[in-house]
């Protein structure tokens, strides 16, 4: 009889009955399992971090596309990028300090005539450009200065004051019963009065 050589069997393996196939009977060491789980966790964190960075980058690009506006609340819609003073007293002080005339706009938020004039005012590029040479204030209340209501407290009305704090009662609108009132169609008259206010100031200097 031929000698039969037996292959030494791994003590951790067993042969499945009737198959001759060996089966592992031991388990992976615990430290290898922990290492594998730790590596998996690190990979997940890296993936999440990259996704988060991409989302933040997309959000930043989207915010850059949106125009950034910083309108002045004191304008109340009469020209957000013009410089408006907050109080009548502040306007008087700035006028004397800068030697610029004041343009005072009396109006009300719930007055349709005020809103119509406001719309025409901000759509007129010449008026907005010339307004930069004035100390500007728009009021939704009456001041204690009686000189600011020589023919009544109506709105809208626009008046001018020179740096000597003299009210320019001669710079009026087209209406005899409301001398300082303007309607949207009167913007050319308002523009001329603004020019006169500046011309009078130069003549007096």
Buried (B, 14 or more C-beta within 10 A) or exposed (E): EEEEEEEEEEEEEEEEEEEEEEEEEEEEEEEEEEEEEEEEEEEEEEEEEEEEEEEEEEEEEEEEEEEEEEEBEBBBBBBBEBBBBEEBEEBBEBBEEEEBBBBBBBBBEEBEBBBBBBEBBBEBEEBBEBBEBBBBBBBBEEBEBEEBBEBEEBBBBBBBBBBEEEBBEEBBBEEEEBBBBBBBEBBEBBBEBBEBBBEBBEEEE
